[in-house]
Amino acid sequence: MTGLAVAMDIVAVGFFAWFVALVTHGRTVPADEGGQSVAMLLIAASLALLSVSLWSLP
């Protein structure tokens, strides 16, 4: 289970990095992609929180 937790954390870091890239890039966002940066942040937070319980399993 530790391997799964590590994989989830790595994916969460990737989504967070994508969020930071979207926010700092400063590009104009078309109307249909307005929530993309927020979605990346929410996915990263949920994956990180879900992996916390896996760290305690043997």
GROMACS elastic network, one bead per residue, 0.5 to 0.9 nm:
[ bonds ]
;  ai    aj funct       b0    kb
    1     4     6  0.51529   500
    1     5     6  0.63065   500
    1     6     6  0.86911   500
    1    54     6  0.60311   500
    1    55     6  0.72670   500
    1    56     6  0.88793   500
    1    57     6  0.65662   500
    1    58     6  0.69710   500
    2     6     6  0.61485   500
    2     7     6  0.85675   500
    2    51     6  0.89681   500
    2    54     6  0.64848   500
    2    55     6  0.57688   500
    2    56     6  0.83735   500
    2    57     6  0.75298   500
    2    58     6  0.76963   500
    3     6     6  0.50862   500
    3     7     6  0.61545   500
    3     8     6  0.85986   500
    4     7     6  0.50324   500
    4     8     6  0.61242   500
    4     9     6  0.85743   500
    4    51     6  0.78650   500
    4    54     6  0.76113   500
    4    55     6  0.89956   500
    5     8     6  0.51000   500
    5     9     6  0.61722   500
    5    10     6  0.86293   500
    5    48     6  0.86198   500
    5    50     6  0.83744   500
    5    52     6  0.74101   500
    5    53     6  0.84785   500
    5    54     6  0.56515   500
    5    55     6  0.62430   500
    6     9     6  0.50748   500
    6    10     6  0.61668   500
    6    11     6  0.86488   500
    6    51     6  0.78086   500
    6    55     6  0.85511   500
    7    10     6  0.51030   500
    7    11     6  0.62259   500
    7    12     6  0.85272   500
    7    51     6  0.88955   500
    8    11     6  0.51474   500
    8    12     6  0.60552   500
    8    13     6  0.86341   500
    8    47     6  0.59888   500
    8    48     6  0.68360   500
    8    50     6  0.81844   500
    8    51     6  0.62168   500
    9    13     6  0.61559   500
    9    14     6  0.85770   500
    9    44     6  0.84424   500
    9    47     6  0.68116   500
    9    48     6  0.56499   500
    9    51     6  0.68088   500
   10    13     6  0.51222   500
   10    14     6  0.62860   500
   10    15     6  0.87824   500
   10    48     6  0.89750   500
   11    15     6  0.62699   500
   11    16     6  0.85935   500
   11    44     6  0.75496   500
   11    47     6  0.77139   500
   11    48     6  0.87845   500
   12    15     6  0.51228   500
   12    16     6  0.61349   500
   12    17     6  0.85563   500
   12    41     6  0.88940   500
   12    43     6  0.71716   500
   12    45     6  0.70223   500
   12    46     6  0.81249   500
   12    47     6  0.56279   500
   12    48     6  0.59390   500
   13    17     6  0.60493   500
   13    18     6  0.85241   500
   13    44     6  0.67057   500
   13    48     6  0.84049   500
   14    17     6  0.50700   500
   14    18     6  0.61774   500
   14    19     6  0.85945   500
   14    44     6  0.78306   500
   15    19     6  0.61715   500
   15    20     6  0.86978   500
   15    40     6  0.55285   500
   15    41     6  0.68913   500
   15    42     6  0.89779   500
   15    43     6  0.69650   500
   15    44     6  0.53119   500
   15    45     6  0.89977   500
   16    20     6  0.62366   500
   16    21     6  0.85724   500
   16    40     6  0.65192   500
   16    41     6  0.58609   500
   16    42     6  0.89019   500
   16    43     6  0.83270   500
   16    44     6  0.55651   500
   16    45     6  0.81820   500
   17    20     6  0.50473   500
   17    21     6  0.61086   500
   17    22     6  0.85917   500
   17    40     6  0.89122   500
   18    21     6  0.50042   500
   18    22     6  0.61522   500
   18    23     6  0.86278   500
   18    37     6  0.80551   500
   18    40     6  0.69961   500
   18    41     6  0.86169   500
   19    22     6  0.51415   500
   19    23     6  0.62086   500
   19    24     6  0.85798   500
   19    36     6  0.83296   500
   19    37     6  0.52904   500
   19    38     6  0.75214   500
   19    39     6  0.83930   500
   19    40     6  0.54245   500
   19    41     6  0.59327   500
   19    44     6  0.87958   500
   20    23     6  0.51514   500
   20    24     6  0.59428   500
   20    25     6  0.81844   500
   20    37     6  0.82005   500
   20    41     6  0.86899   500
   21    24     6  0.53159   500
   21    25     6  0.56847   500
   21    26     6  0.87946   500
   22    25     6  0.53816   500
   22    26     6  0.71118   500
   22    27     6  0.77661   500
   22    36     6  0.85009   500
   22    37     6  0.62028   500
   23    26     6  0.60806   500
   23    27     6  0.82731   500
   23    37     6  0.69038   500
   24    27     6  0.84095   500
   26    29     6  0.86850   500
   29    32     6  0.81049   500
   29    33     6  0.62159   500
   29    34     6  0.60361   500
   30    33     6  0.55766   500
   30    34     6  0.65654   500
   31    34     6  0.56056   500
   32    35     6  0.80411   500
   32    36     6  0.89575   500
   33    36     6  0.54712   500
   33    37     6  0.84558   500
   34    37     6  0.74393   500
   34    38     6  0.83809   500
   35    38     6  0.52843   500
   35    39     6  0.60515   500
   35    40     6  0.87157   500
   36    39     6  0.50600   500
   36    40     6  0.62981   500
   36    41     6  0.88033   500
   37    40     6  0.51779   500
   37    41     6  0.64516   500
   37    42     6  0.87912   500
   38    41     6  0.51435   500
   38    42     6  0.62226   500
   38    43     6  0.86364   500
   39    42     6  0.50801   500
   39    43     6  0.60741   500
   39    44     6  0.85247   500
   40    43     6  0.52058   500
   40    44     6  0.61579   500
   40    45     6  0.86436   500
   41    44     6  0.51728   500
   41    45     6  0.61968   500
   41    46     6  0.86270   500
   42    45     6  0.51373   500
   42    46     6  0.60676   500
   42    47     6  0.85517   500
   43    46     6  0.51860   500
   43    47     6  0.61069   500
   43    48     6  0.85377   500
   44    47     6  0.53123   500
   44    48     6  0.61843   500
   44    49     6  0.86387   500
   45    48     6  0.51861   500
   45    49     6  0.61360   500
   45    50     6  0.85632   500
   46    49     6  0.51116   500
   46    50     6  0.60092   500
   46    51     6  0.85743   500
   47    50     6  0.51084   500
   47    51     6  0.61926   500
   47    52     6  0.88742   500
   48    51     6  0.53237   500
   48    52     6  0.66607   500
   49    52     6  0.54077   500
   49    53     6  0.78106   500
   50    53     6  0.63562   500
   50    54     6  0.74788   500
   51    54     6  0.51328   500
   51    55     6  0.66560   500
   52    55     6  0.55180   500
   52    56     6  0.74516   500
   53    56     6  0.57393   500
   53    57     6  0.71840   500
   54    57     6  0.53966   500
   54    58     6  0.85294   500
   55    58     6  0.79466   500
